[in-house]
């Protein structure tokens, strides 16, 4: 009888633990990416306090990526930006300026599975309006919920760089 009672209590605790882990997994998977425009000084100041550059491994740092893996990293970074460009086109996003390309500086921070945690951007074309920057931020937010970089690491990682997107 005592063994049966202990077994019943053990199963109940195990069931509760599984339910708790299941809801924690759902919370992590549905986490909203943080999209920050460099022009938003308040949001950028709050972001800077996180010191993510100290916590996230830079993808192309030779101390963190072997020579043989470097090509795969570059390819995944390039594919990630091609997906953004394609996504913008599919969403019908238009910059509404005559520039043939849009130059953007990016700082993107990923979780260990390649999901975007933070996407910080600065649009370099002076012809882009504040309204278009806000629309671009919304497109990035939607994109970042759906698309991952094709890399995984033991912990969080980051990459920054300048990108040129075609202006359709």
C-alpha positions as CSV (number, residue, x, y, z in Angstrom):
1,X,0.0,0.0,0.0
2,X,2.8,2.4,0.9
3,X,4.6,1.6,-2.4
4,X,1.4,2.2,-4.3
5,X,0.9,5.6,-2.6
6,X,4.5,6.7,-3.3
7,X,4.2,5.6,-6.9
8,X,1.0,7.6,-7.3
9,X,2.6,10.7,-5.7
10,X,5.6,10.2,-8.0
11,X,3.5,10.0,-11.1
12,X,1.5,13.1,-10.2
13,X,4.8,15.1,-9.7
14,X,6.1,13.8,-13.0
15,X,2.9,14.8,-14.8
16,X,3.0,18.3,-13.3
17,X,6.7,18.7,-14.2
18,X,6.0,17.6,-17.8
19,X,3.1,20.1,-18.1
20,X,5.3,22.9,-16.7
21,X,8.2,22.1,-19.1
22,X,5.7,21.9,-22.0
23,X,4.4,25.4,-21.3
24,X,7.9,26.7,-20.8
25,X,8.9,25.3,-24.2
26,X,5.9,27.0,-25.8
27,X,6.8,30.3,-24.2
28,X,10.4,30.1,-25.5
29,X,9.2,29.2,-29.0
30,X,6.7,32.0,-29.3
31,X,9.0,34.7,-28.0
32,X,8.7,37.9,-29.9
33,X,11.9,39.1,-31.6
34,X,13.1,42.6,-30.6
35,X,13.5,44.9,-33.6
36,X,15.3,48.1,-32.9
37,X,15.9,51.1,-35.3
38,X,19.2,52.9,-34.4
39,X,17.2,56.1,-34.9
40,X,15.0,55.3,-31.9
41,X,17.5,56.7,-29.3
42,X,15.5,55.5,-26.3
43,X,15.0,51.9,-27.5
44,X,18.7,51.8,-28.6
45,X,19.8,53.1,-25.2
46,X,17.8,50.3,-23.5
47,X,19.2,47.7,-25.9
48,X,22.8,48.9,-25.3
49,X,22.4,48.3,-21.6
50,X,22.0,44.6,-22.3
51,X,25.7,44.3,-23.4
52,X,24.8,41.5,-25.8
53,X,28.2,41.9,-27.6
54,X,29.8,40.5,-24.5
55,X,27.3,37.7,-24.2
56,X,27.0,36.5,-27.8
57,X,29.7,34.9,-29.9
58,X,30.5,36.7,-33.1
59,X,30.0,34.3,-36.0
60,X,33.0,35.4,-38.1
61,X,35.5,35.8,-35.2
62,X,38.4,33.5,-36.1
63,X,38.5,32.4,-32.4
64,X,34.9,31.1,-32.7
65,X,34.7,29.7,-36.3
66,X,37.2,27.4,-37.9
67,X,38.5,28.1,-41.4
68,X,36.5,25.1,-42.7
69,X,33.3,26.3,-41.1
70,X,33.8,29.9,-42.2
71,X,32.3,29.2,-45.7
72,X,29.2,27.6,-44.2
73,X,28.8,30.6,-41.9
74,X,29.1,33.1,-44.7
75,X,26.7,31.1,-46.9
76,X,24.1,31.0,-44.1
77,X,24.5,34.8,-43.4
78,X,24.1,35.5,-47.1
79,X,21.0,33.2,-47.4
80,X,19.5,34.9,-44.4
81,X,19.6,38.3,-46.1
82,X,18.4,36.8,-49.4
83,X,15.4,35.5,-47.5
84,X,14.8,39.0,-46.0
85,X,14.8,40.5,-49.5
86,X,12.5,37.8,-50.8
87,X,10.2,38.2,-47.8
88,X,10.0,42.0,-48.4
89,X,9.0,41.4,-52.0
90,X,6.4,38.8,-51.0
91,X,4.9,41.2,-48.5
92,X,4.6,43.8,-51.1
93,X,6.9,46.1,-49.2
94,X,8.1,49.1,-51.3
95,X,10.7,51.7,-50.2
96,X,9.0,54.3,-52.5
97,X,12.3,55.9,-53.4
98,X,14.2,56.0,-56.7
99,X,17.4,54.4,-55.2
100,X,18.2,51.0,-56.8
101,X,19.6,49.6,-53.6
102,X,19.0,50.2,-49.9
103,X,22.0,50.1,-47.7
104,X,21.4,48.9,-44.1
105,X,23.8,48.2,-41.2
106,X,22.6,45.2,-39.2
107,X,23.4,43.8,-35.8
108,X,21.5,40.6,-35.3
109,X,21.5,38.5,-32.2
110,X,20.3,34.8,-32.4
111,X,19.5,32.2,-29.8
112,X,21.5,28.9,-30.0
113,X,19.0,27.5,-32.6
114,X,19.3,30.4,-35.0
115,X,16.1,32.3,-34.0
116,X,16.3,36.1,-34.0
117,X,16.3,37.5,-30.5
118,X,17.3,41.1,-31.4
119,X,17.6,42.7,-34.8
120,X,19.1,46.2,-34.7
121,X,19.2,48.2,-38.0
122,X,20.3,51.5,-39.4
123,X,19.2,52.5,-42.8
124,X,21.9,54.5,-44.5
125,X,19.9,55.9,-47.5
126,X,18.9,59.5,-46.5
127,X,15.9,59.3,-48.9
128,X,14.1,56.7,-46.7
129,X,11.3,58.3,-44.8
130,X,10.5,57.7,-41.1
131,X,7.3,56.1,-42.2
132,X,9.1,53.6,-44.4
133,X,11.6,52.8,-41.6
134,X,8.7,52.0,-39.3
135,X,7.1,49.8,-42.0
136,X,10.5,48.0,-42.5
137,X,10.7,47.4,-38.8
138,X,7.2,45.7,-38.9
139,X,8.3,43.6,-41.9
140,X,11.5,42.6,-40.0
141,X,9.4,41.7,-37.0
142,X,7.1,39.4,-39.0
143,X,10.1,37.9,-40.9
144,X,12.0,37.2,-37.7
145,X,9.1,35.3,-36.2
146,X,9.0,33.0,-39.2
147,X,12.6,32.6,-40.5
148,X,15.8,31.4,-38.8
149,X,19.5,31.5,-39.9
150,X,20.7,28.1,-41.0
151,X,23.1,27.7,-38.1
152,X,23.1,26.4,-34.6
153,X,25.6,26.9,-31.8
154,X,26.1,25.9,-28.2
155,X,24.9,29.3,-27.0
156,X,23.7,32.7,-28.3
157,X,25.5,34.2,-31.2
158,X,25.6,37.4,-33.2
159,X,26.6,38.9,-36.5
160,X,26.8,42.4,-37.8
161,X,27.4,43.9,-41.2
162,X,26.3,46.2,-44.0
163,X,23.8,44.8,-46.4
164,X,22.3,46.1,-49.6
165,X,18.8,45.1,-50.5
166,X,17.4,45.5,-54.0
167,X,14.7,48.2,-54.3
168,X,11.9,46.6,-56.3
